[in-house]
């Protein structure tokens, strides 16, 4: 829960421990199934939210495997997914700031 993440972050800071978040291993930035690939955006957003609540500075996201496609195609799909992740995160940040100004 968000409260649990906050408490963990407070305890870590009180003991001089820096935190990082490892996003779920089942993320597949280069998956060929668009639904599964784009669901990675949700997992990454959840990881970002957890990191923010804990005060973690680093989020580790593995790209996944190329599976049965070429390395070039996997890189193209991963780049496309990362572009979408960055757009979503940026939009969410803008929305959060605009709500806090109300």
C-alpha positions in Angstrom: 0.0 0.0 0.0 1.1 3.6 -0.4 1.2 3.9 3.4 3.5 0.9 3.6 5.8 2.3 0.9 6.0 5.6 2.8 6.8 3.9 6.1 9.5 1.8 4.4 11.0 5.0 2.9 11.0 6.7 6.3 12.7 3.8 7.9 15.3 3.6 5.2 16.1 7.3 5.4 16.3 7.1 9.2 18.9 4.4 8.8 20.9 6.0 5.9 19.7 3.5 3.3 19.1 4.5 -0.3 16.3 2.7 -2.0 15.6 1.6 -5.6 12.7 -0.2 -7.2 13.0 -3.2 -9.5 10.0 -3.2 -11.8 8.3 -6.6 -12.4 10.4 -9.1 -14.3 7.5 -9.9 -16.6 7.6 -6.5 -18.3 8.1 -7.0 -22.0 9.0 -3.8 -23.8 9.5 -5.6 -27.0 6.7 -8.1 -26.9 4.9 -8.7 -30.2 1.4 -8.9 -28.6 0.5 -5.2 -28.5 -1.9 -5.7 -25.5 0.7 -7.4 -23.4 3.5 -5.0 -24.5 1.4 -1.9 -23.7 0.3 -3.4 -20.4 3.9 -2.9 -19.4 3.1 0.8 -19.1 0.8 0.0 -16.2 3.5 -2.0 -14.5 6.0 0.8 -14.9 3.6 3.4 -13.7 3.0 1.3 -10.6 6.7 1.0 -10.0 7.1 4.8 -10.4 4.3 5.3 -7.9 5.9 2.9 -5.4 9.3 4.6 -5.9 7.8 8.1 -5.3 6.0 7.0 -2.1 9.3 5.4 -0.8 11.5 8.2 -1.9 13.5 5.8 -4.1 15.8 7.5 -6.7 16.3 4.6 -9.1 13.8 2.3 -11.0 15.2 -0.7 -12.8 13.2 -1.9 -15.8 14.4 -4.8 -17.9 13.4 -4.7 -21.6 12.6 -8.4 -21.8 13.8 -10.8 -24.5 13.6 -10.6 -28.3 12.0 -14.0 -28.3 11.2 -15.0 -31.9 11.9 -11.6 -33.6 15.0 -10.0 -34.8 17.1 -7.8 -32.5 16.3 -4.8 -34.7 12.5 -5.4 -34.4 12.8 -5.9 -30.6 14.7 -2.6 -30.3 12.1 -0.8 -32.5 9.2 -2.2 -30.3 11.1 -1.4 -27.1 11.8 2.2 -28.2 8.1 2.6 -29.2 7.0 1.3 -25.8 9.5 3.5 -23.9 8.3 6.6 -25.9 4.7 5.7 -24.7 5.9 5.3 -21.1 7.7 8.6 -21.1 4.6 10.3 -22.6 2.3 8.8 -20.0 4.6 9.6 -17.1 5.0 13.2 -18.4 1.2 13.5 -18.8 0.6 12.1 -15.3 3.1 14.6 -13.8 1.5 17.5 -15.6 -1.9 16.4 -14.3 -0.6 16.0 -10.8 0.8 19.6 -10.8 -2.3 21.1 -12.3 -4.4 19.4 -9.6 -2.2 20.6 -6.8 -2.5 24.2 -8.0 -6.3 24.2 -7.6 
